[in-house]
């Protein structure tokens, strides 16, 4: 979002000569044409308040996103023809409670709630996509991601998620990426916010920045434990779960923020337990059974009911929609949606579709998340694992098949886990006939 600056202009010596020259020049200026020049340069003059012919002139200037005080200083030094000194102070809009004037420079992605867009698409029965990204670990990675965002923004995703690193390790970068996506590329940001290592004051700081930059959408999560820590633990004075975070945001910020939460069609990985004999499982448990190289795992019916009850609590507390954990078996997702409705969870459910990009990454993610993977997918991946091009080609094929199955069942919102890559994402969209 743009920034506001209070600028105090004083005449340079000799004051009488320079003030006379300045006002003589100002008498010839076409103010509307000058404002257009300011806008073209990335600035907007909201107020021009002289205190006398030779006195101080006080102005409020607005600068476009990523245009800083130094650039405004250089611009004003030139624009005032050397007659004036400029003392420039950035206005703290958080401290003042808001901007001093309505903003001239805005992004169409600012101050937009995703749930409203989802409801519009559902009513129109239209297919739409969302992209999810993660904060890279290096400056080069960040630059590459932003370049890809510029490219992927051409596909007009409904929104773009940015994850929050384990233990809040990427919190500052997550916020910066959301700001840039929204105001540089006009992509509606859906910012992940977790409870991990977050006291109330830190949450308030993050949300204050979101409000300043018109980031209206938050994914409220418990989060993963910090690196090197196996078990998640609440911070003293902090939150214990995603439900706490939803309640806190709604209590403190009303309906300003759109809130989404996570759903787990197979059960949260933390509640999946190892199975020795699958003949002991119920029919519903068998639909969620995970079989991989590490063994057999399942979320029991009892734990699944607790998971669903907890999800309903999050929605009842104010969550607008649900984004699911990745899945590879569409039938598990369909059952999850049916189970939501049976329990009175009527908000939209966005299917989290993991796009397969690399064999190693696929194996790591499915093992870590204990994902149920159909044997046909396991076999296909084993057949292409030695060729990165073949893996991506299969990723496009399988991703397309999943999306087609979802669309056929009326699930036309597709939340794509892009892994910060565009090739497979674009390949799936092209196969679906929705790439622009």
Beta strands, then each sheet from edge to edge (+ up, - down):
strand 1: 3-11
strand 2: 43-50
strand 3: 57-63
strand 4: 84-90
strand 5: 128-133
strand 6: 160-162
strand 7: 189-194
strand 8: 217-221
strand 9: 258-263
strand 10: 273-275
strand 11: 290-292
strand 12: 295-298
strand 13: 321-324
strand 14: 348-354
strand 15: 413-417
sheet 1: 2+ 3- 1+ 4-
sheet 2: 5+ 6+ 7+ 8+ 9+ 13+ 14+ 15+ 5+
sheet 3: 10+ 12- 11+
end
